[in-house]
Amino acid sequence: PKVNIKTSTKSFMIASYQRTQFTAIKFTITFPEGYPDHSLIIDINSDKIIPPGLKKKLEHDLAADLPLGHHQQVITVITRLVQFINHNKFVPCWRELKQCLSAVKSQNQHEDSSSAPKSSIKIFEGQGKIILKLHQGLYFYHCSIIVNDGYPSTTTHEEWGNACKLKMDKTNFPPKIEHMLTSQAKEVVRRMQDGMTSQMAADMSNPVNRPKNIENEKTKEVKVRLTGEKLKNLKKDVDTLSVVRDLREINTTRIQGNATVMARASKMKKEARRAVSKITNNELQKDKLEESNEWEEEEKRRLAQYDMKDGNPQPNLLALVKFLIDKIQRLPLQICPCCKSSTLPKEPSKLKALYTPSSECKTAAQKKARKEARAFRPIRCYCGCWYHHDCLNTYMTEPPFGASCPTPGCERRVYHPDWPSDIKQLERAWASHQARLREIDDAAMFL
């Protein structure tokens, strides 16, 4: 194991163990008088990794049943400590995990109905897995979260963005709503691993894109520059391919002759195959190294677009659980800011009926019912609030245009990509509609 002995004397030893960059523990072993006939004294100094309540218990367990009279106590203590750190995957996020448990417990206390299923959270230390079951009325959302060994980052760049790997197991929310919110939750984790705060990550992972007319950021076009080094690499690749082609021709050439000629030809083919295999393995290693370097450069360019003072990965487990509670579990409690009624129906089956695809509507009655149901379909705006479709249509297409969200505490502009973001365009459309209504009224007077 990666145990680093920093100081060692006759009376004490200071050492540390690092499982990953963010999971390191420092400990002191004191040799009492009469050692090894007396047990060692262990002191763990990493309060950020080991909670105070667990610290005393761990120190007691490490010093229990040591082989007295033998000089094997040190290796026994270190082995036990390493096994504890390696087995408990939640060591780097124990503070967040405790707050997650409190958040779920607090949410259950706020629920009025005692007969409704309660939300629950289960943890599996050895697997680093969390089973989260969220309930609100008749709605539910069950998911699993796996904490990466390199938390709050990942051990490999292929796993980047999965410091907390979220997987939806079961839900009765419509697929459109579930996919939108689950994808945003995963994006929050990825952006926090980049170094963003939870609020910044939630804002930038909004599935409803910002309106173009209020977006100040300009998209920068990435141009590939053909340098001398790249030309040199291309030439080298061409030369390598030529060598491989010649070697393969030797391997596929048929040679006839006596036994000596056939043996020499067989030896040449065997050497050619070995040479091709060696070149291929070398090129694969070079390509893998180049891909890793390109990925690091791409990550630097991507992170350079963020306005962050600290680019270190941020703890994201608590932010993820809070997002799931606020955006998914509390979704059935959302009130439409316009009509002041519940955005979602109480029955999940009625909500699914609002998202019935047109392909399933065969009769005229089914098509009419689908059209009427569309008026109450919940829609999430750019500000994050949920509206009924017709309520949002009225709010967007009638004056005052460009108004802020009437939800208390929101005060952000109401916008959705299904409606124009240009206020002048909305004004012209409304004026045209009013002119048409006046024409219809004038024509009715002569009938």
C-alpha positions in Angstrom: 0.0 0.0 0.0 0.9 3.6 -0.4 2.1 4.1 3.2 4.6 6.9 3.7 6.6 6.9 6.9 7.5 10.6 7.6 9.1 10.3 11.0 10.4 7.3 12.9 12.1 7.3 16.3 12.3 4.9 19.3 9.3 6.5 20.9 6.9 7.3 18.1 6.3 7.0 14.3 4.3 9.4 12.1 3.0 8.0 8.8 0.3 8.6 6.2 -1.7 6.5 3.8 -3.1 7.9 0.5 -5.7 5.9 -1.3 -6.3 8.7 -3.8 -5.4 12.3 -4.2 -8.4 13.3 -2.1 -8.4 10.4 0.4 -5.4 10.6 2.6 -5.1 9.9 6.3 -2.3 10.8 8.7 -1.7 8.8 11.9 0.8 8.7 14.8 1.9 5.4 16.5 3.4 5.8 20.0 5.6 3.1 21.4 4.9 2.8 25.2 7.5 1.7 27.7 7.8 -2.0 27.8 6.9 -2.4 24.0 6.2 -5.0 22.6 4.7 -6.4 25.8 2.4 -3.4 25.9 -0.1 -2.4 23.2 0.6 0.5 20.8 -1.1 3.9 21.2 -2.7 5.1 17.9 -3.7 8.7 17.2 -5.5 9.6 13.9 -4.9 13.2 12.9 -7.1 13.4 9.8 -10.3 14.9 11.1 -11.5 15.9 7.6 -11.4 12.3 6.5 -12.5 10.4 9.7 -15.4 11.9 11.7 -14.8 12.6 15.4 -17.3 9.9 16.5 -15.7 7.3 14.3 -12.2 8.4 15.2 -12.2 7.1 18.8 -13.9 3.8 17.7 -11.4 3.3 14.9 -8.4 4.0 17.2 -9.8 1.5 19.7 -10.4 -1.2 17.0 -6.9 -0.7 15.6 -5.2 -1.2 19.0 -7.5 -4.2 20.0 -6.1 -7.7 20.1 -2.6 -6.8 19.0 0.1 -9.6 19.1 1.8 -8.7 22.4 5.4 -9.8 22.8 6.0 -9.6 19.1 7.3 -6.8 16.9 4.4 -7.3 14.5 2.1 -4.7 16.0 3.0 -1.9 13.7 2.3 -3.9 10.5 -0.9 -5.2 12.0 -2.2 -1.6 12.8 -1.2 -0.3 9.3 -2.8 -3.3 7.6 -6.1 -2.8 9.5 -6.1 0.9 8.8 -5.5 0.4 5.0 -8.2 -2.2 4.9 -10.7 0.2 6.6 -9.9 3.0 4.2 -10.1 0.8 1.1 -13.3 -0.9 2.2 -15.2 2.2 3.2 -15.8 4.1 -0.1 -17.6 6.9 1.6 -14.5 8.1 3.6 -14.0 11.2 1.4 -17.6 12.3 1.6 -18.8 11.3 5.0 -19.9 14.9 5.9 -22.0 15.1 2.8 -23.5 11.7 3.3 -24.6 12.7 6.8 -26.3 15.8 5.4 -27.9 13.7 2.7 -29.4 11.4 5.4 -30.7 14.5 7.3 -32.2 16.0 4.1 -34.2 12.9 3.3 -35.3 12.6 6.9 -36.3 16.2 7.1 -38.3 15.8 3.8 -40.3 12.9 5.4 -41.2 15.1 8.4 -42.7 17.7 6.1 -45.0 15.3 4.4 -48.6 15.6 5.6 -50.0 12.2 4.6 -48.9 9.4 7.0 -50.3 6.7 4.7 -48.2 7.7 1.7 -44.9 5.9 1.1 -41.9 7.7 2.7 -38.7 8.6 1.0 -35.7 6.4 2.1 -31.9 6.3 1.6 -29.7 3.2 2.0 -25.9 3.1 1.9 -23.6 0.3 1.0 -20.1 1.2 2.2 -18.2 -1.6 0.5 -19.7 -0.8 -2.9 -19.8 3.0 -2.5 -23.4 2.7 -3.5 -26.5 4.7 -2.4 -30.1 3.6 -3.1 -32.3 6.7 -3.0 -36.1 6.3 -3.1 -38.0 9.6 -3.3 -41.8 9.8 -2.9 -44.2 12.7 -3.1 -47.9 11.8 -3.0 -48.5 9.1 -5.6 -45.3 10.0 -7.6 -42.0 8.3 -7.0 -38.5 8.4 -8.3 -36.0 5.5 -7.4 -32.4 5.8 -8.3 -28.9 4.6 -7.4 -25.7 6.7 -6.9 -22.2 5.1 -7.1 -19.4 7.2 -5.6 -16.2 6.9 -7.6 -13.0 5.8 -5.9 -11.4 9.1 -6.8 -14.2 11.3 -5.4 -14.7 14.2 -5.7 -12.9 13.5 -9.0 -12.5 10.2 -10.9 -9.6 7.8 -11.1 -9.4 7.8 -14.9 -10.2 10.4 -17.5 -12.5 8.0 -19.3 -14.8 8.2 -16.2 -14.7 12.0 -16.1 -18.0 13.5 -15.1 -19.1 10.4 -13.1 -17.7 11.3 -9.7 -21.2 10.4 -8.6 -22.7 8.0 -11.2 -26.5 8.5 -11.2 -28.8 5.8 -12.6 -32.6 6.0 -12.6 -34.1 2.7 -11.6 -37.8 3.2 -11.6 -40.3 6.1 -11.8 -43.8 7.0 -12.8 -42.9 10.4 -14.2 -43.3 10.7 -18.0 -40.1 9.9 -19.9 -39.8 13.4 -21.2 -39.8 15.0 -17.7 -37.6 12.2 -16.2 -35.0 12.4 -18.9 -34.7 16.2 -18.8 -34.2 16.3 -15.0 -32.0 13.2 -14.8 -29.7 14.6 -17.5 -29.4 17.9 -15.7 -28.5 16.2 -12.5 -25.7 14.3 -14.2 -24.6 17.6 -15.8 -24.4 19.3 -12.4 -22.1 16.5 -11.2 -19.8 16.9 -14.3 -19.6 20.7 -14.0 -18.9 20.5 -10.3 -16.1 18.1 -11.0 -14.7 20.8 -13.3 -14.6 23.1 -10.3 -17.9 25.0 -10.5 -20.0 25.8 -7.4 -23.4 24.0 -7.1 -25.3 27.1 -8.1 -23.2 27.9 -11.1 -23.4 24.2 -12.2 -27.2 24.2 -11.9 -27.5 27.5 -13.9 -25.2 26.4 -16.7 -26.8 22.9 -17.0 -30.2 24.3 -17.5 -31.9 22.2 -20.3 -33.7 25.3 -21.6 -31.0 27.3 -23.4 -30.6 31.0 -22.9 -32.4 33.3 -25.4 -30.0 34.5 -28.1 -30.9 38.1 -27.8 -29.9 38.2 -24.1 -26.9 36.0 -24.4 -23.6 38.0 -24.3 -21.3 35.1 -24.8 -19.9 34.7 -28.3 -19.2 31.3 -29.6 -15.6 30.9 -30.5 -14.7 28.9 -33.5 -11.9 26.5 -33.0 -9.5 26.5 -35.9 -7.0 23.7 -36.5 -3.5 25.0 -37.4 -1.3 22.9 -39.6 2.2 23.3 -38.1 5.5 21.8 -39.0 5.3 19.3 -36.2 2.0 18.0 -37.5 3.4 17.7 -41.0 6.3 15.8 -39.6 4.0 13.4 -37.8 1.9 12.9 -40.9 5.1 12.0 -42.9 6.2 9.6 -40.2 2.7 7.9 -40.3 3.0 7.5 -44.1 6.5 6.0 -43.7 5.2 3.6 -41.0 2.3 2.5 -43.2 4.7 1.9 -46.1 6.9 -0.3 -43.9 3.8 -2.3 -42.7 2.6 -2.7 -46.3 6.0 -4.1 -47.4 6.1 -6.5 -44.4 2.6 -7.8 -45.1 3.5 -8.3 -48.8 6.4 -10.5 -47.6 4.0 -12.5 -45.4 1.5 -13.1 -48.1 4.0 -13.9 -50.9 3.9 -17.5 -52.0 7.4 -19.0 -52.6 8.1 -22.3 -54.1 11.4 -24.3 -54.1 13.4 -26.9 -52.2 13.3 -27.3 -48.4 16.1 -24.8 -47.8 14.3 -22.1 -49.8 10.9 -22.9 -48.1 12.6 -22.7 -44.6 14.2 -19.4 -45.4 10.8 -18.1 -46.7 9.0 -19.3 -43.6 11.6 -17.6 -41.4 11.2 -14.3 -43.4 7.4 -14.4 -43.0 7.7 -15.1 -39.3 10.0 -12.2 -38.8 7.7 -10.0 -40.9 4.7 -10.9 -38.7 6.7 -10.1 -35.6 7.9 -6.8 -37.1 4.3 -5.8 -38.0 3.0 -6.8 -34.5 5.8 -4.7 -32.8 5.1 -1.7 -35.0 1.4 -2.0 -34.4 1.8 -2.2 -30.6 4.2 0.8 -30.6 1.9 2.8 -32.7 -1.1 1.9 -30.5 0.8 3.1 -27.4 1.7 6.3 -29.1 -1.9 6.9 -30.3 -3.1 6.3 -26.7 -0.6 8.8 -25.3 -1.6 11.3 -28.0 -5.3 10.9 -27.2 -4.6 11.4 -23.5 -2.7 14.6 -24.2 -5.3 15.8 -26.6 -8.0 15.1 -24.0 -6.1 17.1 -21.4 -5.7 20.0 -23.8 -9.3 19.9 -24.7 -10.3 19.9 -21.0 -8.0 23.0 -20.4 -9.7 24.8 -23.3 -13.1 23.9 -22.1 -12.4 24.9 -18.5 -10.9 28.2 -19.7 -14.4 29.2 -20.8 -15.6 29.1 -17.2 -15.3 32.0 -14.8 -13.8 30.1 -11.9 -11.2 31.1 -9.4 -10.5 27.6 -8.3 -10.5 24.7 -10.8 -10.3 21.9 -8.3 -13.1 19.3 -8.3 -15.8 20.3 -5.9 -17.7 17.8 -3.6 -20.9 17.1 -5.5 -22.8 14.3 -3.6 -24.8 16.6 -1.4 -25.5 18.9 -4.4 -26.8 15.9 -6.4 -29.1 14.7 -3.7 -30.5 18.2 -3.0 -31.1 18.7 -6.7 -33.0 15.4 -6.9 -35.1 16.4 -3.8 -35.8 20.0 -5.0 -36.3 19.4 -8.7 -37.9 15.9 -8.8 -39.4 15.0 -5.5 -41.0 18.4 -5.0 -42.1 18.7 -8.6 -45.7 17.5 -7.8 -46.0 20.4 -5.3 -45.2 23.0 -8.0 -47.9 25.7 -8.6 -48.5 27.3 -11.9 -47.6 31.0 -11.5 -50.5 32.1 -13.7 -53.6 30.1 -12.7 -52.3 29.4 -9.1 -53.3 25.7 -9.4 -51.2 22.6 -9.2 -49.0 22.2 -12.3 -49.1 18.4 -12.2 -52.3 16.3 -11.7 -52.5 14.3 -8.5 -52.8 11.1 -10.5 -49.6 10.0 -12.3 -51.8 8.2 -15.0 -53.4 11.5 -15.9 -50.0 13.1 -16.3 -48.9 10.4 -18.7 -52.1 10.9 -20.7 -51.0 14.5 -21.3 -47.9 13.2 -23.1 -49.8 10.7 -25.3 -48.0 10.6 -28.7 -50.0 11.4 -31.9 -49.2 8.0 -33.3 -51.4 6.4 -30.6 -54.4 8.6 -31.4 -56.3 6.7 -34.1 -59.9 8.1 -33.8 -61.2 11.6 -33.9 -62.2 11.5 -30.3 -58.7 10.5 -29.2 -57.1 13.3 -31.2 -59.6 15.8 -29.7 -58.8 14.5 -26.2 -55.1 14.9 -26.9 -55.5 18.4 -28.1 -57.5 19.4 -25.0 -55.0 17.7 -22.7 -52.2 19.7 -24.3 -53.6 22.8 -22.6 -52.6 21.4 -19.2 -49.3 19.9 -20.2 -46.6 21.1 -17.7 -43.7 23.1 -19.3 -40.5 24.2 -17.6 -39.3 27.7 -18.5 -35.8 29.1 -18.6 -36.2 30.4 -15.1 -36.9 26.9 -13.8 -40.6 27.4 -12.9 -43.3 25.1 -14.3 -46.4 26.4 -16.2 -49.4 24.9 -17.9 -49.0 25.1 -21.7 -52.0 27.4 -22.2 -51.1 29.6 -19.2 -47.6 30.1 -20.6 -48.9 30.8 -24.1 -51.2 33.5 -22.7 -48.4 35.0 -20.6 -45.9 35.0 -23.5 -48.2 36.3 -26.3 -50.0 39.0 -24.5 -48.7 42.3 -23.0 -46.7 43.2 -21.1 -44.0 41.4 -23.1 -40.7 40.3 -21.6 -42.2 40.3 -18.1 -40.5 38.5 -15.2 -41.7 35.4 -13.6 -44.5 36.1 -11.1 -43.3 33.3 -8.8 -42.2 34.8 -5.4 -38.4 35.0 -5.2 -37.8 34.2 -8.9 -38.1 37.5 -10.8 -36.3 36.1 -13.9 -37.5 36.6 -17.4 -40.0 34.1 -18.6 -38.7 32.4 -21.7 -39.2 29.1 -23.6 -37.7 28.2 -27.0 -41.2 27.3 -28.3 -42.0 31.0 -28.2 -40.1 33.9 -29.8 -37.6 35.6 -27.5 -37.7 38.9 -29.4 -40.0 41.3 -27.7 -40.6 43.3 -31.0 -41.6 40.1 -32.8 -44.1 39.3 -30.0 -45.5 42.8 -30.2 -46.0 42.6 -34.0 -47.7 39.2 -33.7 -50.1 40.5 -31.0 -50.9 43.7 -33.0 -51.6 41.6 -36.1 -53.9 39.4 -34.1 -55.8 42.4 -32.7 -56.1 43.9 -36.1 -57.6 40.6 -37.4 -60.1 40.5 -34.5 -61.2 44.1 -35.3 -61.7 43.2 -39.0 -63.9 40.2 -37.9 -65.9 42.5 -35.7 -66.4 45.1 -38.5 -67.4 42.4 -40.9 -69.9 41.0 -38.4 -71.6 44.4 -38.2 -72.6 44.3 -41.9 -74.1 40.8 -41.6 
